[in-house]
Amino acid sequence: MKLKEKKKAGHPLRRAVSPLVKHFNRHPVFYMQAPFVILFLLFIVIPVILAIALSFTDFNSIEKPNFIGLENYINILTNDNTFTEYAIPNTIVYSVIVGVGGYVLSFFLAWSLAQIPKGPRTVMAIVLYLPSMTAGVMLSTVWQVFFAGDKVGYLNALLLNLDIIQSPITWLSDSRYLMVIMIIVSLWSSMGIGFLSMLAGILNVNRELYEAAHIDGVKNRIQEIIYITIPAIKPHMMFGAIMAIVNAFQNGSIGVQLSGANPTPGYAGQLLVTHADEYAFVRYEMGYSAALSVILLIIVWGVSQISKKLFAEKG
Amino acid sequence: MRRSKRLQIIGINPKHFDRSQIKFFLYLIPVTILMGLPIVFIFFNAFKPLDELLNYPPKFYTLRPTLQNFQNLMATSANKAIPMSRYLFNSILTTLAVVFFTLIITTMAAYCMSKKNYRLKNFLFGINEAALMFVSAAVAIPRYIIINRLGLVDSIWVHIIPLLAMPVGLYLVKQFIDDLPDEMIEAARLDGAGDFYILRKIVLPNIKPTLATVAILAFQASWNSMEASNYYINNEALKSFSFYMSTLTQSSGNANAMVGQLAGNAVAGLGMQAAATLIMFLPNLILFIILQSRVMNTMSHSGMK
């Protein structure tokens, strides 16, 4: 009751507002959210729905799409040798090493950084985070020089100097090395905001928790990490995990960027993203490509659900 | 007594250097140097004279720094129909717009999802949380169809609009606002303040760290993006600097393709590419260094509950 009276009585703040602002103020939730929600629908939700719809058609970007049911999916699973022999195994190897490896590395480095004083910690955290900003073009320019195929390339020069190899190796166009290089480069740039989140989380763990645990008999650092640090920063671990998963799948075109060709040499660096891109922009089989994208999205979603379960159960 | 000594040693976030920390430094320093080398390399390479770029054995550093590469970059682009400054202008303009609009849109939506009560609230935030895992590379075609339908193809807006809805941004801001006390907002409401007023005068001043973080993320997304220039824009004059840089890479870069056929042009291309890489990278670096303490502050609220 009192609340209402006060509102009616008016307040200096309310006096000089235009009718437009008044209208906005009457429906704040609607007007404040509308821009985000509309853009979110347009560029994230609807594309996903469209991708699902297109995946059931034979759309080729020129003619009208025809509904062909599950044919694309059946073809992918039964007829697509590149998919079963390269894209899927490569994606599994790449995303397990980059996703899980990058995640563990992020956590370990964050934890280590939390053990040293603020000054050096800040400097090192910045340096470790920087690579994650060199997305796209910058990433390939830096590493292409390092792995260049002639003797001017840093790696070749180093190995030639040490007499490990006799002639330069074309690292980036050799199907034997491409995947390894992709993984190295991705791990290098995997200390992103997930890493910062875990670092911030560890720094904020209540000191008393550690003291209590030591009284309870926690003896070494491994026990300390398992019984205190990880449970205490579980929300941050979860955020870091999601970021690691996205990083592992989003950077799918790194093989193409490094080798400069799609398909990558000998399909060595072909991941699901690149495979879908090849069908979309090289062969113009949009429906088929959409089906591949849907499979990718399902995998990402599934992996995220698993990691959510993982972190929910531990608590 | 013994116990308390051990507790002192095993300390998270220590205030001072202690000999027990040496083992951490022992591996942290090499790892940091290793990870930082390619970044240092970006700097050295941009200032290397042309003849040193292809010297054998290659040198990591240079003792004769020069601005030659930057001059070449300017000179070459001056001969083309579209000068480099045009690409740079496009990138700066669109990036500023993306940062500005993202901040406004994101804070408004985050404030509602955090402090207002309405039916769709949890549903919307749930979808947004799922969208954190959204892999935009997977839906390039449907995005193209939509952008085409909206008439955004070949418009400067196509650099801006598709990037504005940023799930990570909304997520971070919302988590941050969640930790603001409800009483603060309730008090203002009792004084008769509307939501827009509360957002501007009470919420915004208190969430500056997270705004800085979202600004950085939006900046990176826009500044580094090539999606729009690659797929949605045919008019050369509207393309971005990151795209221009990638053309340098293609015409000169891919070092493998150049083996044995190194013309003077290609070498100059390598130098220009190094210079352009530095121009691309520097704003990212400076922005992050300036705002890093705010980013860390935001990150302590970033946990997924």
Chai-1 contact restraints between the chains, C-beta under 6 A:
chainA,res_idxA,chainB,res_idxB,connection_type,confidence,min_distance_angstrom,max_distance_angstrom,comment,restraint_id
A,H11,B,D191,contact,1.0,0.0,6.0,A-B,restraint_1
A,H11,B,G192,contact,1.0,0.0,6.0,A-B,restraint_2
A,L13,B,G192,contact,1.0,0.0,6.0,A-B,restraint_3
A,L13,B,A193,contact,1.0,0.0,6.0,A-B,restraint_4
A,R14,B,G192,contact,1.0,0.0,6.0,A-B,restraint_5
A,N25,B,G194,contact,1.0,0.0,6.0,A-B,restraint_6
A,P28,B,D195,contact,1.0,0.0,6.0,A-B,restraint_7
A,V29,B,C112,contact,1.0,0.0,6.0,A-B,restraint_8
A,V29,B,K116,contact,1.0,0.0,6.0,A-B,restraint_9
A,V29,B,Y118,contact,1.0,0.0,6.0,A-B,restraint_10
A,M32,B,M108,contact,1.0,0.0,6.0,A-B,restraint_11
A,M32,B,C112,contact,1.0,0.0,6.0,A-B,restraint_12
A,Q33,B,A109,contact,1.0,0.0,6.0,A-B,restraint_13
A,Q33,B,C112,contact,1.0,0.0,6.0,A-B,restraint_14
A,P35,B,I105,contact,1.0,0.0,6.0,A-B,restraint_15
A,F36,B,I105,contact,1.0,0.0,6.0,A-B,restraint_16
A,F36,B,A109,contact,1.0,0.0,6.0,A-B,restraint_17
A,F36,B,A165,contact,1.0,0.0,6.0,A-B,restraint_18
A,L39,B,L164,contact,1.0,0.0,6.0,A-B,restraint_19
A,L39,B,A165,contact,1.0,0.0,6.0,A-B,restraint_20
A,F40,B,A165,contact,1.0,0.0,6.0,A-B,restraint_21
A,F43,B,P162,contact,1.0,0.0,6.0,A-B,restraint_22
A,F43,B,A165,contact,1.0,0.0,6.0,A-B,restraint_23
A,I44,B,A131,contact,1.0,0.0,6.0,A-B,restraint_24
A,I44,B,F134,contact,1.0,0.0,6.0,A-B,restraint_25
A,P47,B,V139,contact,1.0,0.0,6.0,A-B,restraint_26
A,P47,B,P142,contact,1.0,0.0,6.0,A-B,restraint_27
A,P47,B,R143,contact,1.0,0.0,6.0,A-B,restraint_28
A,L50,B,P142,contact,1.0,0.0,6.0,A-B,restraint_29
A,A51,B,V139,contact,1.0,0.0,6.0,A-B,restraint_30
A,A51,B,P142,contact,1.0,0.0,6.0,A-B,restraint_31
A,S112,B,F24,contact,1.0,0.0,6.0,A-B,restraint_32
A,S112,B,L28,contact,1.0,0.0,6.0,A-B,restraint_33
A,A114,B,I12,contact,1.0,0.0,6.0,A-B,restraint_34
A,A114,B,N13,contact,1.0,0.0,6.0,A-B,restraint_35
A,Q115,B,F24,contact,1.0,0.0,6.0,A-B,restraint_36
A,I116,B,Q21,contact,1.0,0.0,6.0,A-B,restraint_37
A,I116,B,F24,contact,1.0,0.0,6.0,A-B,restraint_38
A,P117,B,P14,contact,1.0,0.0,6.0,A-B,restraint_39
A,P117,B,F17,contact,1.0,0.0,6.0,A-B,restraint_40
A,M124,B,L28,contact,1.0,0.0,6.0,A-B,restraint_41
A,M124,B,T32,contact,1.0,0.0,6.0,A-B,restraint_42
A,I126,B,Q292,contact,1.0,0.0,6.0,A-B,restraint_43
A,V127,B,T32,contact,1.0,0.0,6.0,A-B,restraint_44
A,V127,B,G36,contact,1.0,0.0,6.0,A-B,restraint_45
A,L128,B,M35,contact,1.0,0.0,6.0,A-B,restraint_46
A,L130,B,I39,contact,1.0,0.0,6.0,A-B,restraint_47
A,M133,B,Q220,contact,1.0,0.0,6.0,A-B,restraint_48
A,M133,B,N284,contact,1.0,0.0,6.0,A-B,restraint_49
A,A135,B,N224,contact,1.0,0.0,6.0,A-B,restraint_50
A,G136,B,N224,contact,1.0,0.0,6.0,A-B,restraint_51
A,V137,B,S242,contact,1.0,0.0,6.0,A-B,restraint_52
A,V137,B,M245,contact,1.0,0.0,6.0,A-B,restraint_53
A,V137,B,S246,contact,1.0,0.0,6.0,A-B,restraint_54
A,M138,B,T277,contact,1.0,0.0,6.0,A-B,restraint_55
A,M138,B,M280,contact,1.0,0.0,6.0,A-B,restraint_56
A,M138,B,F281,contact,1.0,0.0,6.0,A-B,restraint_57
A,T141,B,T249,contact,1.0,0.0,6.0,A-B,restraint_58
A,T141,B,Q273,contact,1.0,0.0,6.0,A-B,restraint_59
A,T141,B,T277,contact,1.0,0.0,6.0,A-B,restraint_60
A,V142,B,P38,contact,1.0,0.0,6.0,A-B,restraint_61
A,Q144,B,G253,contact,1.0,0.0,6.0,A-B,restraint_62
A,Q144,B,A255,contact,1.0,0.0,6.0,A-B,restraint_63
A,A148,B,A255,contact,1.0,0.0,6.0,A-B,restraint_64
A,G149,B,N256,contact,1.0,0.0,6.0,A-B,restraint_65
A,G149,B,V259,contact,1.0,0.0,6.0,A-B,restraint_66
A,D150,B,V259,contact,1.0,0.0,6.0,A-B,restraint_67
A,K151,B,Y56,contact,1.0,0.0,6.0,A-B,restraint_68
A,V152,B,L54,contact,1.0,0.0,6.0,A-B,restraint_69
A,V152,B,Y56,contact,1.0,0.0,6.0,A-B,restraint_70
A,V152,B,P58,contact,1.0,0.0,6.0,A-B,restraint_71
A,Y154,B,P58,contact,1.0,0.0,6.0,A-B,restraint_72
A,A157,B,P57,contact,1.0,0.0,6.0,A-B,restraint_73
A,A157,B,P58,contact,1.0,0.0,6.0,A-B,restraint_74
A,T170,B,N256,contact,1.0,0.0,6.0,A-B,restraint_75
A,L172,B,N256,contact,1.0,0.0,6.0,A-B,restraint_76
A,S173,B,N256,contact,1.0,0.0,6.0,A-B,restraint_77
A,L196,B,M299,contact,1.0,0.0,6.0,A-B,restraint_78
A,S197,B,M299,contact,1.0,0.0,6.0,A-B,restraint_79
A,S197,B,S302,contact,1.0,0.0,6.0,A-B,restraint_80
A,A200,B,M296,contact,1.0,0.0,6.0,A-B,restraint_81
A,A200,B,M299,contact,1.0,0.0,6.0,A-B,restraint_82
A,A200,B,S300,contact,1.0,0.0,6.0,A-B,restraint_83
A,L203,B,N13,contact,1.0,0.0,6.0,A-B,restraint_84
A,N204,B,S300,contact,1.0,0.0,6.0,A-B,restraint_85
A,E211,B,L7,contact,1.0,0.0,6.0,A-B,restraint_86
A,H214,B,L7,contact,1.0,0.0,6.0,A-B,restraint_87
A,P235,B,G303,contact,1.0,0.0,6.0,A-B,restraint_88
A,P235,B,M304,contact,1.0,0.0,6.0,A-B,restraint_89
A,P235,B,K305,contact,1.0,0.0,6.0,A-B,restraint_90
A,H236,B,G303,contact,1.0,0.0,6.0,A-B,restraint_91
A,M238,B,M304,contact,1.0,0.0,6.0,A-B,restraint_92
A,F239,B,S302,contact,1.0,0.0,6.0,A-B,restraint_93
A,F239,B,G303,contact,1.0,0.0,6.0,A-B,restraint_94
A,F239,B,M304,contact,1.0,0.0,6.0,A-B,restraint_95
A,I242,B,L132,contact,1.0,0.0,6.0,A-B,restraint_96
A,V246,B,M133,contact,1.0,0.0,6.0,A-B,restraint_97
A,F249,B,V135,contact,1.0,0.0,6.0,A-B,restraint_98
A,Q250,B,V135,contact,1.0,0.0,6.0,A-B,restraint_99
A,Q250,B,A137,contact,1.0,0.0,6.0,A-B,restraint_100
A,G260,B,N254,contact,1.0,0.0,6.0,A-B,restraint_101
A,V273,B,A137,contact,1.0,0.0,6.0,A-B,restraint_102
A,A280,B,I141,contact,1.0,0.0,6.0,A-B,restraint_103
A,M286,B,I141,contact,1.0,0.0,6.0,A-B,restraint_104
A,S293,B,A138,contact,1.0,0.0,6.0,A-B,restraint_105
A,L296,B,A138,contact,1.0,0.0,6.0,A-B,restraint_106
A,L297,B,A138,contact,1.0,0.0,6.0,A-B,restraint_107
A,V300,B,M133,contact,1.0,0.0,6.0,A-B,restraint_108
A,V300,B,V135,contact,1.0,0.0,6.0,A-B,restraint_109
A,S304,B,M133,contact,1.0,0.0,6.0,A-B,restraint_110
